[in-house]
Amino acid sequence: MMNIIQPGDILCGEITKSEGDRDVGLKIVERNGKLWVVGVKQNGLFRRLLSVKPGDQILKVNGQHTVNAASYADEGLGLSDVSRIFREENHIELELRRAVQGEYGDYTPFIAPY
């Protein structure tokens, strides 16, 4: 039986960058107090190794909560923290949640890959 990812499902994955693969291939924004994936490079590391899509919410990076959870709002990783980790760290673990349609805000974030 095929396993299909549904809205609300939690996805976990990790990558280890090589010298030739420095860009994780994700564009993220902070909106409504949450971190969202808004662009995914077709040949990016997370696109190849995990089914990341525009509209996914980033919950954790390298085991640390992001600003998404109310209890972590003052302590969680923000956009600049996550961007720095994506740039500087060689090993990155992500925990994502596939968003429910319309959850992102007043328009759908499912834009073309960058």
trRosetta pair geometry for C-beta under 8 A, 3 or more apart (Angstrom, degrees):
i j d omega theta_ij theta_ji phi_ij phi_ji
5 9 5.1 -140 -160 65 76 151
5 11 6.7 7 -132 -72 137 116
5 51 6.0 -178 -5 95 153 144
5 98 5.6 142 155 -47 109 155
6 9 5.1 110 58 -30 66 115
6 98 6.8 159 102 80 31 143
7 98 5.3 -126 -119 119 38 102
7 99 6.4 -33 -145 111 94 31
7 100 4.3 96 166 -98 131 58
7 101 6.7 -77 -96 -16 153 70
8 97 6.8 -20 -155 -177 28 102
8 98 6.4 -32 23 74 25 86
8 100 6.0 30 -53 -60 86 97
9 97 7.1 169 86 -151 36 61
9 98 4.9 22 52 24 83 118
10 59 7.3 -31 -134 14 101 154
10 95 6.5 -8 -172 -174 104 93
10 96 7.1 152 -158 82 54 46
10 97 5.4 -31 -99 -97 64 76
11 50 6.3 125 158 -178 123 113
11 51 6.7 -123 -134 62 151 87
11 52 7.5 -175 103 -83 149 65
11 56 7.3 -45 38 -145 129 135
11 94 7.8 6 106 111 89 99
11 95 7.4 160 83 -157 50 45
11 96 4.6 -15 61 64 99 99
11 97 7.4 174 17 -88 77 25
11 98 6.7 78 -18 -39 113 90
12 93 7.4 1 -171 -177 90 93
12 94 7.0 177 -146 91 47 57
12 95 5.2 -11 -101 -105 84 73
12 96 7.6 -179 -77 23 36 70
13 46 6.9 124 96 -141 134 84
13 49 6.0 149 177 123 131 96
13 50 3.3 -129 4 -82 173 137
13 52 7.7 -114 43 -46 141 100
13 93 7.5 -176 99 -149 35 58
13 94 5.7 -5 62 56 76 95
13 96 7.9 -12 21 9 97 110
14 49 7.9 -71 80 134 34 138
14 91 6.8 11 -180 -177 112 84
14 92 6.5 177 -150 92 69 47
14 93 4.2 -24 -97 -100 104 71
14 94 7.1 169 -86 15 50 67
15 24 6.7 151 59 -128 150 93
15 45 4.6 76 -147 154 159 126
15 46 6.3 -100 -32 -75 137 67
15 49 5.6 145 -88 50 97 155
15 50 7.9 -106 -49 -5 99 111
15 91 7.4 -173 93 -145 49 47
15 92 5.5 0 54 56 87 91
16 90 6.1 25 -160 147 71 85
16 91 4.9 -12 -105 -101 81 79
17 21 4.9 -147 -150 98 76 91
17 22 6.1 75 -176 -109 138 34
17 24 7.4 -82 -77 -77 116 75
17 45 6.8 -70 -95 -82 78 161
17 89 8.0 127 11 111 122 56
17 90 4.9 -121 49 -150 95 62
17 91 7.6 -135 12 -65 75 36
17 92 7.6 46 -27 1 99 103
18 21 4.9 66 45 26 79 99
19 22 7.6 -5 -174 -58 33 92
21 45 5.6 101 176 -74 127 116
23 41 7.2 46 125 9 120 157
23 44 6.6 -85 119 -125 92 90
23 45 7.5 172 99 -6 53 103
24 44 6.2 44 139 -177 41 109
24 45 5.1 -73 -143 47 52 116
24 46 5.6 37 171 -18 92 106
24 86 4.9 -96 13 -155 134 98
24 92 6.4 -29 -101 49 137 159
25 40 6.3 46 141 -165 95 58
25 41 3.6 -106 -150 41 97 110
25 43 7.0 -148 -109 89 142 47
25 44 1.4 139 180 -138 169 131
25 45 5.5 167 11 22 115 62
25 46 5.8 -159 68 32 104 84
25 47 5.6 -84 123 -2 144 105
26 37 5.5 -68 -159 -130 109 104
26 39 7.0 141 -165 84 41 66
26 40 6.1 -8 -107 -105 65 67
26 41 7.7 -100 -54 7 33 85
26 44 6.5 143 -41 161 58 155
26 46 5.6 11 -48 37 113 142
26 52 6.5 -51 -96 139 116 152
26 86 6.8 -118 58 -129 104 144
27 37 7.2 101 71 -162 52 62
27 38 5.4 -66 102 69 97 83
27 39 3.3 21 37 49 121 111
27 40 7.6 -123 22 -54 79 35
27 114 5.4 43 -13 21 140 146
28 35 5.6 12 178 -177 124 97
28 36 6.4 159 -154 81 74 41
28 37 5.7 -46 -97 -99 80 48
28 38 6.6 133 -122 11 26 85
28 58 6.5 -7 -130 -11 139 140
28 79 6.6 -170 112 -136 105 87
28 82 6.3 -46 78 108 157 134
28 83 7.1 -149 56 -73 112 84
29 35 7.5 169 86 -149 33 57
29 36 5.7 -19 61 61 79 93
29 38 5.2 25 3 -14 109 135
29 79 7.0 -7 -159 -117 29 133
30 33 7.6 7 178 -123 95 12
30 34 7.1 169 -152 82 63 29
30 35 5.6 -35 -97 -94 72 65
30 36 7.7 148 -105 16 23 79
30 67 6.9 25 -136 56 121 139
30 78 6.5 -10 -81 -168 150 80
30 79 4.2 -102 -29 -50 116 120
31 34 6.6 -31 71 61 59 77
31 36 5.9 -27 34 11 106 127
31 104 6.8 38 92 -176 136 80
31 105 5.9 -73 150 -38 128 138
32 104 7.6 166 18 -177 134 41
32 105 5.8 -173 -34 -79 129 102
33 67 6.2 -125 -178 135 66 107
33 68 7.3 122 130 -119 77 38
33 73 6.7 -20 -167 -128 119 109
34 57 5.6 -33 167 -143 126 113
34 66 7.7 77 -155 113 56 119
34 67 6.9 -159 -107 92 30 86
34 68 4.5 53 -127 -111 84 84
35 57 6.8 112 79 -164 60 64
35 58 4.2 -44 100 52 116 108
35 66 4.9 -72 13 165 130 150
35 67 6.5 108 -30 43 96 91
35 68 6.3 -85 21 -53 80 101
35 77 7.9 -16 -32 99 151 89
35 78 7.8 162 -69 -161 116 36
35 79 6.3 167 -109 -85 104 71
35 82 6.2 83 -143 1 157 163
36 55 6.9 -24 -167 -136 109 22
36 56 7.2 146 -156 79 62 41
36 57 5.8 -38 -99 -102 68 60
36 58 7.2 -156 -83 3 16 85
36 99 7.5 9 -127 -47 105 145
36 104 6.0 75 -121 -128 157 105
36 109 5.9 -107 157 -124 138 175
37 40 6.4 35 166 -60 122 96
37 52 5.9 -137 -151 176 173 106
37 53 7.0 127 95 93 131 32
37 54 5.7 -134 117 -117 86 39
37 55 6.8 -33 72 35 85 28
37 56 4.5 13 29 57 122 90
37 57 7.8 -127 5 -67 81 17
37 58 6.6 109 -42 -44 86 97
37 96 7.3 -6 -14 -131 128 131
37 109 7.9 129 87 132 53 135
38 54 5.4 39 -158 -142 28 100
38 55 7.9 82 -103 -49 48 43
38 109 5.2 -97 -116 -173 80 114
38 111 6.2 23 177 32 81 120
39 54 6.1 24 -76 -90 26 111
39 111 6.7 -40 -83 81 77 110
39 113 6.1 107 -164 -153 74 44
39 114 3.7 17 -173 -4 139 113
40 44 6.1 -131 -176 40 67 138
40 46 7.1 -101 -140 86 103 103
40 47 5.1 128 167 -79 109 111
40 52 5.5 170 -112 107 134 97
40 53 6.3 -81 -9 -127 151 29
40 54 6.0 -132 -6 -45 98 75
40 113 5.1 -64 74 -122 66 98
40 114 7.5 124 41 26 22 76
41 44 3.4 112 63 -41 100 107
41 47 6.2 -132 80 -6 59 140
41 113 6.2 121 -114 174 20 111
41 114 6.3 -53 -77 78 69 70
42 47 6.3 -153 -163 135 19 164
42 113 5.4 107 -51 122 76 159
43 47 6.9 -147 -148 70 1 130
43 48 6.9 24 -163 -52 45 114
44 47 4.4 89 61 7 86 109
44 48 6.9 -162 90 -7 43 88
45 48 6.0 -64 -152 38 28 106
45 49 6.1 -10 166 9 66 117
46 49 6.2 -70 -130 54 31 91
46 50 5.2 -39 -167 50 74 103
46 52 4.5 13 139 9 114 143
46 94 6.9 24 -122 13 130 152
47 50 7.8 -57 -87 63 10 60
47 52 6.1 -90 -82 55 53 96
47 113 7.8 44 -99 -131 148 136
50 94 7.1 -172 73 62 169 122
50 96 7.9 130 147 16 134 133
52 56 5.7 -103 -153 26 72 156
52 94 7.6 13 -85 102 127 157
52 96 6.5 150 -113 -37 88 171
53 56 5.6 116 60 -31 64 106
53 98 7.4 38 45 -124 114 91
53 110 7.4 -3 156 -121 107 90
54 109 5.4 -144 159 129 96 90
54 110 5.2 138 92 -124 111 43
54 111 5.5 -131 -179 41 167 66
54 113 7.4 -151 -32 -86 116 57
55 98 7.5 35 111 -160 98 61
55 99 4.8 -121 162 43 87 122
55 104 6.2 -92 -133 -53 76 132
55 108 7.1 -18 -95 -176 123 77
55 109 4.6 159 -85 72 70 104
55 110 5.2 -11 -39 -70 128 77
56 96 4.5 7 170 -177 122 128
56 97 6.8 156 -164 72 74 38
56 98 5.8 -43 -109 -102 84 47
56 99 6.3 -162 -107 -11 26 91
57 68 6.2 102 168 -115 115 145
57 96 6.5 142 72 -163 48 69
57 97 4.6 -17 60 58 104 93
57 99 5.4 106 -25 -68 99 97
57 103 7.9 -63 -48 114 127 130
58 61 6.6 14 173 -52 120 98
58 66 5.4 74 111 -19 92 162
58 68 7.3 -175 85 -36 57 132
58 82 6.6 82 122 -136 157 156
58 94 6.6 -72 -136 -155 93 104
58 95 7.7 101 -166 77 56 55
58 96 5.9 -39 -102 -103 48 78
59 65 7.0 -48 165 -138 66 68
59 66 6.2 -159 -172 25 18 106
59 68 5.7 -80 -116 51 58 150
59 69 7.5 62 -153 -40 85 101
59 95 4.5 -63 71 104 107 98
59 96 6.4 171 8 -106 91 20
59 97 5.7 76 -41 -17 121 100
60 63 6.2 -2 172 -134 124 11
60 64 6.2 153 -156 71 81 33
60 65 5.6 -45 -98 -96 82 41
60 66 6.5 -148 -87 -14 28 84
60 93 7.5 -20 117 113 101 93
60 94 7.1 150 84 -161 66 38
60 95 3.9 32 42 34 101 116
61 64 5.9 -27 67 59 68 89
61 66 6.5 70 -3 -64 96 101
61 77 5.8 -74 40 65 115 164
61 81 7.8 161 61 122 139 96
61 82 5.3 153 -21 -120 162 91
61 85 5.4 121 148 90 135 161
61 92 6.8 -31 -163 -162 90 94
61 93 7.2 141 -165 78 40 61
61 94 6.1 -8 -106 -104 66 66
61 95 7.9 -130 -59 25 36 74
62 85 6.3 -139 -3 -158 128 141
62 89 6.8 -95 -64 -165 142 172
62 91 7.8 102 -106 107 105 80
62 92 6.3 -75 -59 -139 93 55
62 93 5.3 114 -94 43 42 89
63 93 6.5 42 -35 74 70 131
64 76 7.5 145 152 -148 88 62
64 77 5.4 89 116 -33 117 119
65 68 7.3 -123 179 47 89 86
65 69 5.5 -53 -171 25 133 125
65 72 4.2 -81 112 -141 139 174
65 75 7.5 53 72 98 112 93
65 76 4.7 -78 114 -115 89 100
65 77 7.0 172 99 10 42 85
66 69 7.7 116 70 4 58 82
66 72 7.5 102 84 110 26 134
66 76 4.9 64 152 169 22 120
66 77 4.7 -58 -112 63 62 89
66 78 7.5 124 -163 -83 80 22
66 82 6.5 12 -112 -62 116 129
67 72 6.8 -147 -124 111 30 92
67 73 5.9 56 -164 -136 77 51
67 76 4.1 175 -77 86 41 122
67 77 6.8 -113 -29 77 75 41
67 78 5.3 44 -37 -95 130 64
68 72 7.4 20 59 68 55 114
68 76 6.8 -146 22 172 55 167
69 72 4.4 55 72 24 101 106
69 73 7.2 -130 92 -48 49 65
69 76 6.6 143 43 -69 84 143
70 73 5.6 -13 -153 -34 37 114
72 75 5.2 -89 -159 66 68 91
72 76 3.8 80 138 -55 108 105
73 76 6.4 -21 -103 14 15 113
77 81 4.0 -133 -158 97 87 137
77 82 5.3 106 142 -54 121 84
77 85 7.5 -9 -159 -12 147 137
78 81 5.1 100 50 9 61 104
78 82 7.2 -130 102 -1 31 92
79 82 6.1 -61 -146 40 27 105
79 83 6.1 28 157 -19 65 110
80 83 5.6 -53 -142 38 31 113
80 84 6.3 35 156 -22 63 105
81 84 5.9 -58 -154 34 27 111
81 85 6.5 26 151 -17 64 105
82 85 5.6 -51 -147 35 35 112
82 86 6.3 39 152 -21 66 104
83 86 5.6 -53 -149 35 31 114
83 87 6.4 26 154 -15 64 108
84 87 5.8 -60 -149 40 31 108
84 88 5.7 -6 168 7 70 120
85 88 6.5 -71 -126 51 22 89
85 89 4.9 -5 -168 3 67 126
85 92 6.5 119 147 -114 101 109
86 89 7.4 -17 -71 40 10 94
86 92 6.7 43 -106 -105 54 156
89 92 5.5 117 98 -71 121 87
99 103 4.6 -148 -175 60 104 128
99 104 6.0 52 164 -53 162 86
99 109 7.7 53 54 38 155 120
100 103 4.6 94 63 -37 79 125
101 108 6.7 -18 -155 -111 81 111
102 108 7.0 -45 -75 -83 47 81
104 107 7.4 -52 92 81 114 47
104 108 6.7 103 42 -137 130 33
104 109 4.5 -160 -142 -19 171 112
105 109 7.9 76 30 -49 94 99
